Amino acid sequence: MDVLVEDKIICEIKAMDLINPIWVAQVLSHLKLTNKRLGYLINFNVINIGQGIKRFVL
């Protein structure tokens, strides 16, 4: 886990060309193990940052 925001939101930060499915599984695993409900996978290697944000809710 890269960042935990106010003990509520898990953020996984990347700067890669393509999103690897392992990172999605990693965010979901972190959510389950910490009993958090909200997580983000954020990829900064995109032209529009809105395209680089994936939201996960359990």
N, C-alpha and C positions, 0 to 999 in steps of 0.2 A: 504494500500500500504506500503510495507516494505522499498523499496529503489526507489528513482527517480534519474536516472543517467543523468546528464547534461540537465535536463528539457526536455528530449526526450524519455527515455526508462524507463518503469515501470518494477520493479522486485518484485516478490512475493517469499519469501524465506521460505522453509519448511525443516523439517527433520523427515519424516514419512515413514512407510513401503509402503503404497499405496497412490497414488494420488486420492484425493477426488474430484469428479466432481464439488463440490461447489467451490473449489479453482480455477478451470478453469473459472467458471462463474464470480468469483470475479475479476480475471485479466481482463476479457473482459469488465466487468462493469467499472473498473477503466479506461480502455482505452477509452471507450465511454464518460464517464463523464469528462475526462480531455482533450479530443480531441487529444490524443497521438495516434501514429500509431503502435508502437512496444512495446511488453511486453514479459516477460519471467516468467515462473513458474519454480523455481529451487528447486529440492529436493536433499539435501545433504546426505540422508540416503541410498545411493546406492554404489555398489562396484566401478563402472565406472561412473564418473560424467557426461559423455556424455549421459548416459541413463537417467539421472535425470533432463535434461533440456528440457523444452517444450517452443517453440517459438510461439508467436501470432502476427499476422499482420492484421490491419484493413485497 
